[in-house]
Amino acid sequence: MNHTRKAFRTTLMLGVLALSMLVSACSQPGAAPSPSGAAEGGEAAAPGTGGSAIGFIFVGTKDDHGYNQAAYIGSEAVEQAFPDMKVLRSENVPETAEAERVMEQMIKNGAKIIFPTSYGHLEPSLNVAKRHPDVAFFHQGGLKTADNLGTYFGTIWEPNYLAGVTAAQMSKTGKLGFIVSVPIPQVLLNVNAFQLGAQSVNPDATTSVVFTGSWCDPGQQANAANSLIDAGADVLGQHQDCTKTVIETAERRGVMSVGYHTDASALAPEGWLTGSVWNWSDLFVDMTRTAIDGSFKGSIYDGKYRGMLKDDVVQLTDFGASVPEDVRTYVLEQKQAIIDGTLHPFAGPVKDQEGNVKIEEGAEPDAEELEATDYLVEGVIGSIPK
Amino acid sequence: MMIADILTGAIRSGTSVMLASQGELISERAGVINLGTEGSMLCGALGGFAVTVWTGNPWLGVLAGGIAGMLISAIHAFLVLACGANQLATGLTIMFFGMGVTSFLGRGFVSEQIVGFNPVPIPFLSDIPFIGGILFNHDPLTYLAILFVPCLWYVLFRTRLGIVLRATGERQEVLFASGINPKLVRYLAVLAGGFLAGVGGVQLSVAFTHSWVENMTQGRGVVAVALVIFASWMPARAMLGAYLFGAAQALQLTVQQQGLPISPFFLFMVPYLLTLAALLIVERKQRSLMPESLGKVFAGDGAR
């Protein structure tokens, strides 16, 4: 009797534990970017033409004050620009084979153009793209392409550099905090740009980086924000999909924050400094038009397109009320210098945390080189999995 | 300083799990395993958040969240107790149902802002060095949650109600013979457990994060169930376990900031590894204290 009871108990607790790991693991999208060239093959004519609908899939909800909201706003612009096309949207699409099913359904419903908007939607999209050479795919942030699948993104690290400049000028402690999800190149790039910006005005400034392992886990975000504030950080930045919790937590604790993805200044009337945001609307409309016109192949969008500050694809938001005039003027000068090409945020020499030179003196790496970033720069406190 | 930060973080992030584990403990003491705790927490988190948005009163949010958690656990109670469904399978179903239904109903609340609960330092006590900052600078719901634990212990082990509840989980035949319907006790225990898990969800959404996002509990409800086993069905130990889990979460964030060359991915496992290690130690050291009728449904004559 006692024996079976014990066996049952052991089974039960192991089962429950395995389950708890499973549930938490499900929420942590894997991160193993492997850059590669365009795939070969496929002879279908003009992907993206002849459809009656345009599909958008999002990994989260449309009003997350973040990544998905920015992309959703872009989809609304497409809807307005092409009134005779039906816009199909699917939110909360997981980064699994489920995404393939959603896209197949959209294609059945007449979509010849699909925007998979999350990093992890890339592999499912590549699979669907192979099966439907007549459908054009615009994937957000991907490092791989195919004949009928191009990726687009923006050099959001440019405004992030400017956010770092602003943060360091406003900080009293010189300790900045940055809350991120998983160590993919784009995330590391943002942390590095933020720190380099901060360093440019205060050589002693440091950025403590904390990985939450998730794109949107408010509990861990609040934990991380509190933890960074307790350790002395007085400006928080982030690379998360949903940005609300971090910004609100910072505001409640009386510290400053810089935003990401969308303008969330309304959430923090006191502490909002500025933010790095996407302006997808014009780009989405132009990509859609290119595909409908049958000129996807050979256009700037059939490979890896990266819109820059000068293209207005990425932007720095307005400043918060607390930012004084002299800081605004300085940051805007720096912004103009980036747009003019006289200032490159990653101009060498750039050293990693161990002091190794990663970008040589005089070098100005392009977007493609930067998207292979696998290190954190000097002055960032924290580590990435090796 | 760093230790104080970790312990403060433990209470901040562990309280929602703690409340849910106390609820699960009540349910299991009466003999019903409810793996749907995750679903109850999500319903509570959304219900509490929504009502706080509508009324501006976080206390009404607590009530609503508790009721929401209770309602979904009522489905579990009905299927298990009235229909004799498998407790583990039903619990899992309830968990996924909770995830789905709250994702669907909660879409409009993701961007909402609430005032919610905020830390209220307790006069004098919060000035005590070290301890003061850790224990006495939290939101009112967290204080209540901590005070609830000794109350639950008292009821379980010092009152007739507690005897009845425990007897239901141990020897329901005896209880039945003494003229009390074990099924009724179990219904009430599952409902109470759901209520507490719901309040745990409210703590997460209305007190800790002031946010609602789909699936925001991220496995905390399942951890709560695991903790009850770790705690050998004792309230204080469940609290300890929950705060150990919270401390491990806070620890990994603090360790990351020290710049130590430890992979964050390894650190993400730490809360679960610590819990697993604790389970194994407890298992070796102690005789099983599991309620004897856990998982069984009483079907004696006349009990239907």
Contacts between the chains, C-beta under 8 A, distances in Angstrom:
chain1	res1	chain2	res2	distance
A	2	B	288	7.1
A	5	B	288	5.7
A	5	B	290	6.2
A	5	B	292	7.1
A	6	B	288	5.2
A	8	B	290	7.7
A	8	B	295	7.5
A	9	B	229	6.9
A	9	B	283	7.8
A	9	B	288	5.6
A	9	B	290	5.0
A	10	B	283	6.7
A	12	B	33	7.4
A	12	B	229	6.5
A	13	B	226	6.4
A	13	B	229	4.3
A	13	B	230	7.4
A	13	B	279	5.5
A	13	B	283	7.6
A	15	B	88	7.6
A	16	B	35	7.4
A	16	B	222	6.6
A	16	B	225	5.2
A	16	B	226	4.4
A	16	B	229	6.7
A	17	B	226	5.2
A	17	B	272	7.0
A	17	B	275	6.9
A	17	B	276	5.7
A	17	B	279	6.9
A	19	B	35	7.4
A	19	B	92	8.0
A	19	B	222	5.2
A	20	B	219	5.2
A	20	B	222	4.0
A	20	B	223	4.9
A	20	B	225	7.9
A	20	B	226	5.6
A	20	B	272	6.5
A	20	B	275	7.9
A	21	B	219	7.9
A	21	B	272	5.5
A	23	B	38	6.9
A	23	B	218	7.2
A	23	B	219	3.6
A	23	B	222	5.3
A	24	B	218	6.0
A	24	B	219	3.9
A	24	B	268	7.9
A	24	B	272	7.3
A	27	B	215	6.9
A	27	B	218	5.1
A	27	B	219	7.3
A	28	B	268	7.1
A	60	B	213	8.0
A	60	B	214	7.8
A	61	B	107	5.6
A	61	B	110	4.9
A	61	B	213	7.8
A	61	B	214	6.6
A	63	B	108	8.0
A	63	B	110	5.2
A	63	B	111	3.8
A	64	B	110	5.5
A	64	B	111	7.3
A	64	B	213	7.1
A	65	B	111	6.1
A	69	B	111	7.9
A	91	B	107	7.6
A	92	B	103	6.2
A	92	B	214	6.4
A	183	B	264	7.5
A	208	B	257	4.6
A	209	B	256	7.4
A	210	B	253	5.5
A	210	B	256	5.1
A	210	B	257	6.3
A	211	B	256	6.4
A	211	B	264	3.9
A	213	B	264	6.7
A	213	B	265	7.1
A	213	B	268	4.5
A	214	B	218	7.0
A	216	B	213	5.6
A	217	B	216	7.1
A	217	B	218	5.1
A	218	B	204	7.8
A	218	B	205	7.8
A	218	B	209	3.9
A	218	B	211	4.3
A	218	B	213	5.4
A	218	B	216	5.2
A	219	B	13	6.2
A	219	B	16	7.5
A	219	B	204	6.0
A	219	B	208	6.6
A	219	B	209	6.0
A	219	B	216	6.6
A	219	B	217	7.7
A	219	B	218	6.5
A	219	B	220	7.1
A	220	B	218	7.6
A	220	B	249	7.2
A	220	B	253	8.0
A	221	B	209	7.1
A	222	B	12	7.5
A	222	B	13	7.6
A	222	B	208	5.5
A	222	B	209	4.5
A	223	B	9	6.1
A	223	B	12	7.0
A	223	B	13	4.9
A	223	B	249	6.0
A	223	B	250	6.4
A	223	B	253	5.8
A	224	B	253	5.3
A	226	B	8	8.0
A	226	B	9	6.4
A	226	B	12	6.3
A	227	B	5	6.7
A	227	B	9	5.8
A	227	B	250	6.3
A	227	B	253	4.3
A	227	B	254	5.9
A	227	B	257	7.0
A	228	B	257	6.9
A	230	B	5	4.4
A	230	B	8	7.2
A	230	B	9	7.6
A	231	B	5	6.9
A	231	B	254	7.4
A	231	B	257	5.7
A	242	B	110	7.4
A	242	B	211	7.7
A	242	B	213	5.6
A	244	B	110	8.0
A	244	B	111	7.3
A	244	B	113	7.9
A	244	B	211	5.6
A	245	B	209	5.0
A	245	B	210	7.2
A	245	B	211	4.5
A	245	B	213	7.9
A	248	B	113	7.3
A	248	B	210	5.5
A	248	B	211	7.2
A	249	B	209	7.6
A	249	B	210	7.7
A	252	B	118	6.7
A	252	B	210	7.6
A	267	B	113	6.6
A	353	B	259	7.7
A	381	B	257	6.2
A	381	B	258	7.6
A	381	B	259	4.4
A	382	B	256	5.4
A	382	B	257	6.4
A	382	B	259	5.9
A	383	B	256	7.3
A	383	B	259	6.3
A	383	B	260	6.7
A	383	B	261	5.2
A	383	B	262	6.7
A	383	B	263	7.4
A	383	B	264	7.5
A	384	B	263	7.8
A	384	B	264	7.5
A	385	B	263	3.8
A	385	B	264	6.4
A	385	B	265	5.2
A	385	B	266	7.8
A	386	B	261	7.8
A	386	B	263	7.2
